[in-house]
Amino acid sequence: MNGITKKQYLKNPCGTSSVPYWKTDSVSLPSNMKILHDREFDSELLKRYSDEPYFRLRHSMLEVGPASLPEGFSLYEASLPEFVEHINSCYEDIGTTVSEMQGYMAREQYNPELWLAVRDDHREKIAATGIAELDREIGEGILEWIQVSKDYRRCGLGSYLVLELLWRMREAARFVTVSGKCENTDNPEALYRKCGFCGDDVWHILRECE
């Protein structure tokens, strides 16, 4: 990823890099892995590699409005272990640790106002969490973790998290990016598009078959 300039990235963030700008100089791939944009992808590669495609979308921040929580829910000041526990409860194939999330908090892009937890007021349990980062150097906001507990999906909490994070970044972010697995059965891409994200960039993570 080395060698991408700010000018190149800002011209086409999602088509130039598979990761946010601030990560471009830190990405180091193992020898058995490639990351290719869809325009460079060839199905012949599947003879040697397994493929995991990711979408990457962008929000222009031209139209951002305040978000409203569904009735019966409120923002909650969750502890770091509570964030980790909730994130891990929402996924079967990925997860995180307190140590890893402490690393997020040590980054220059960390902003405590962009760590949100939503609680079910009646059951007094966390129903949804969302985390975003902000690269003030180039004005890029990045949605990192957006997840809703299984029992609370289709209640509007996912949309609330995304829209609230956009609202909180409106004065500092020139644009916001997000990525996710194309083949995720929960279809997070539809949520982001519903909230104003656009684009058609797909990145292929290729791992050499053993």
N, C-alpha and C positions, 0 to 999 in steps of 0.2 A: 504493500500500500504506500510505501514511501515515495515521495516525489510529487504528491498531489498538492498543488498550491491552493491558497485561499480563493484566488480568482477562479480557478477551475472548479473548485468545489461549489462555490456560491452560484456559479452559472447553472449547475445541474446537480444538486446534492445527492439525490437518490439514484441518479444514473451514473455518477462518477465514482461513488464509493458504496460499499455494502455496510459501512459503519459510519457513525457520526464523525465529523471532521477531527475532533480532538483525539479520537482513537486511531486515526490513520497511521500515525507514526509508531504506534505501540503494537500493532497487529503483527504477529510472527507465526506463520503457518508451519505445521510439521510437514515433512517431506512427502507424506502420503495424502496430503489434502490440497485441493484447489478451490478457489472461489471465483466464479465467472458470472458476469452479467448475462442475461438471457440472449442478448444479441451475439454473444461469443459462444453460446452453448451449442454443442453438436451431439445429437443422440448417439453417435458412435462412441462417445465417452462412456456411455453406460456399460460398455463391454468390459471396462476396467474399473469404473467407479460406481459407488452408490450415490444417489442424488437426493438432496433435501432442499427443495426450493423455498425461498423466503421472499415475501413481498416487502417493498419499502415505499412508504407513502409520505407525502408532504402536505402540511397545512400552511396556507399563505398568510394567515393571521389578519387578513383584510376585514373579515367579518367575525367578530368574537363577542359573545354576550354572556351575561351572568347566568349561572346554572342554579337550578332549584332541586333540593333533595326531595325525594318522594316522602309522603307522609309516613310517620312512624320511624324515621331514621334520623340520625344526627351525626355530626363529625365527632370523632373521639380521639383523644391524645393517646395513641397506642405506644407501647414500649417497643424497643427494637426486637426483643424476643417474640412479642405478639405479632409484629409485622412478619417475621420469619415463619412463625407457626402458621399464619393465615396463608401466606404465599405457598408454602409447601402443601397445604391442605387442598389447594385448588388445582394441582397438577399431578399427573401420574408419571410423567417422563422427565420432568425437570424439577429442580429445587434449589435452595440456597441455604446458607448457614449464617449465624450471627457474625462470625468472623468476616465472611464475604460482604455482608451488608455494612459492617463497620468500615470496610474498604470504600464503599460508596460514600460514606459520610466524611471520609478523609480527602475526597477529591475536590479540586477547585470548583467543579460543576455542581457540588452539593448545595442545596438550599432547603432548610427545614420546612419552609412554607409549601414545598412541593412533595411532601410526604403526607398522604391523606389516608385516614381510616374512617370507615363508615360503620356505625353500630346500629343494630336493631334495638330500639329503645325498649320494646316489650320483653324480648328475650335476653337483653343485655349481653349480646355477643357480636363480634365483628362479622359483618356481612360482606364487606368489600374493602380493598385497599388499592392505592395507586401511588406510584413514585415517578417523578420526572426529574430531569437534570437540566441545567442551563449553562450553556457555553457563552459567556458574556463577550468573549473575544470576537466572535463572529455573529453573535445574536441568534444562536441555534438552541431551541428547546428540544429536548429528547424525551419521549415517553418511554420509560424503561419497564415498569411492572404495572400492569392493569389487570386485576383479577377480582371476580365475584364468586362467592361461595355457591356451590351447586344449588342449594335450596333457595337462593335469592336471585337466580338468573331470570331474565325477562321481566324484571321489576323496574328497569330504568337506572339501576345503579352504575352500570358500566358507562352509559352515556353521561351520567352526572360526573363521574370521576374525570373522564376525558375533557368535558366542557369546563369543569371547574379548574383543572390544571391549565388549560389554555387561557382562561380568564386571568389566572394568577401570573401568567407569563406575558401578558399582553403588552406591558410597557417595556420589557427587556428583550423579547424574542422577535426577530424579524420573520422567522419561520419556525415550524416545529416538525420533526420527523418521527416516524415510528416504523417498526418492522415486526414481522411475525411469520410463523410457518404458513405457507400457502395451503397445506393439506390438513390444517387443524380442524377437527370436526366441529369445534365451537364457533368457527368462522369469525374470528376477531376482525378480519379485514372489513366485513360488512359494518361492524360497529364504528370503525374509524371513518369509513366513507360516509356513514350517516352523520358523523360529527364534523364533516367538512374536509377531510383529508382526500387528496387526489393523487393520481399517478398510475403508471402501469409498469414500473420497474420491478423486475424479479431477479434475484441473485441465487445462483446454484452453489450449494456447499457440497463439494464432491470429495468423497473419501475412497481411497483405493481399496478395492476388494481383496480380501486375503486369499 
